[in-house]
Amino acid sequence: MSEAARNFLAAQPRVILGHWPTPLQPCDRLREQLGGPRIWLKRDDCSGLAIGGNKTRKLEFLLGKALAEGCDGVITFGALQSNHARQTAAACAKLGLSCDLILTRAVPRSDEFYTGSGNVLLDRLLGAHLHIVEDSDAAFEKFAELYEAGQGSGRQLFGIVPGGSDSTGVLGYVQGSLELAEQVESAGLDLSTIVVAASTAGTAAGIVLGAEIANLNAQVRVACVYEPASVTGAELDSLVAATAADLGCAIADPSTWSVSDAPLGEGYGIPTQAGQAAIELLATTEGVLLDPVYTGKAFGYLLDLIAQGQLDEQRDVVFVHTGGSPGLFAYGPIFAE
Ligand SMILES: Cc1ncc(COP(=O)(O)O)c(C=O)c1O
């Protein structure tokens, strides 16, 4: 099973956009302070492509497909401070593709930090065309308008779903898990758990499948930061099933992953105290930057699991650092206080 899946993966069109492998780094000072299991960071925040992050891996497969189909431009979606949008803009700049970003006001903020700094500033710098709309209905209308206009003028545009989470994007994290499995083996880790943030759930789906293909034997704990666990869990299940079908492998054993929305707090893009404390702790012990929307909340969840004694203290835990640090600037005021 694993051989067929690996062959399928190797046969897919892919364009290299990142720096691989990303480091797997122990958090020794943090552990001295906390006790508990050894925590390792899978540094996908160092993946390259305009400040890095998890989208680099997905975009390698998505844009590999776009180029194979002869596309000359990309349209994608996100919230105003979307990291996916920023990384797509960077990839398009590198590949000479046009980039239209349809950004929704999913987070109730209209201050200058949120609307002009962080990822939005970088999107503009990277040469993307920004279309700011109220909600997802307006976003899909805008997509249809841009796509039809492109067709009318002989363009071939490639649409990428929010977060790049379809069965092509998920392959990025199947590949990422295989990379992680090699590092776990060569560093001699006794891995019990992988913790990762989820919004559109493509990253988590790829990790679940890749962990199964590589026989990582770890529990994947998914921290919801966008929707409640019921919604994220359903997305995750369907992405795992669709990608497993493409890979020709069995659907991963559902007992190997679990989904929690304890980290979400009041909602997407609304910082939590636990997330903020996690950001400050990792910054001051390890010199590593998390973000208030995704990784801060997910790392706070990991700290909570440790505090509750839910993780085996004798074994290793990997936190997949999915990036997002430009978001720190959009949330400047919470750190200034
Ligand atoms: C920094 C960061 N971490 C995690 C995620 C979640 O990834 P996914 O949408 O694949 O669940 C995102 C998605 O936008 C992100 O930007």
PDBQT file of the ligand as one rigid body, heavy atoms in Angstrom, charges set to zero:
ROOT
HETATM    1  C1  LIG A 401      -0.088  29.707   9.846  1.00  0.00    +0.000 C 
HETATM    2  C2  LIG A 401      -1.133  28.710   9.528  1.00  0.00    +0.000 A 
HETATM    3  N1  LIG A 401      -1.187  27.595  10.263  1.00  0.00    +0.000 NA
HETATM    4  C3  LIG A 401      -2.137  26.656  10.050  1.00  0.00    +0.000 A 
HETATM    5  C4  LIG A 401      -3.074  26.807   9.066  1.00  0.00    +0.000 A 
HETATM    6  C5  LIG A 401      -4.113  25.754   8.883  1.00  0.00    +0.000 C 
HETATM    7  O1  LIG A 401      -3.895  25.018   7.720  1.00  0.00    +0.000 OA
HETATM    8  P1  LIG A 401      -5.119  24.291   7.010  1.00  0.00    +0.000 P 
HETATM    9  O2  LIG A 401      -5.934  25.350   6.341  1.00  0.00    +0.000 OA
HETATM   10  O3  LIG A 401      -4.474  23.362   6.077  1.00  0.00    +0.000 OA
HETATM   11  O4  LIG A 401      -5.917  23.607   8.076  1.00  0.00    +0.000 OA
HETATM   12  C6  LIG A 401      -3.054  27.957   8.263  1.00  0.00    +0.000 A 
HETATM   13  C7  LIG A 401      -4.077  28.130   7.207  1.00  0.00    +0.000 C 
HETATM   14  O5  LIG A 401      -4.368  29.149   6.698  1.00  0.00    +0.000 OA
HETATM   15  C8  LIG A 401      -2.061  28.936   8.503  1.00  0.00    +0.000 A 
HETATM   16  O6  LIG A 401      -1.991  30.056   7.771  1.00  0.00    +0.000 OA
ENDROOT
TORSDOF 0
